[in-house]
Amino acid sequence: MRIPDNSIIIEIIRELGNPIMSTSIHDDDEIVEYSTDPELIHERFQDFADLVIDGGYGDNIPSTIIDCTGEIPIVVRQGKGVFEE
C-alpha cells in the first residue's frame, strides 16, 4: 500500500472514495533511477496509459518500505516517509 504525499493524487483518491494501485516507473538511465518527468512519462507510455496527469516533476527520493506481514512492522527501506510506531 502506498500512502502518497501529493495533493493531486490525494484529491483523486478522495473523489473516488477508494484507494488506487500505483507503482514507480523504473528507468534504465544510469543516473536517474526513476522517471518523474510527466512529458517523458507520457511519451514513453502513451500507448499503455489512458491518462497522464502533469503535476510537474516528482522527486527521486525512494519511498520508505515497511513489511507489515508479521506481528511487528519492520522497516525494509528507509526513504522519504517517516515511520512512527
Secondary structure by P-SEA (a helix, b strand, c coil): ccccccaaaaaaaaaacbbbbbbbbccccccccccccaaaaaaaccccccccccccccccccccccccccccccccccccccccc
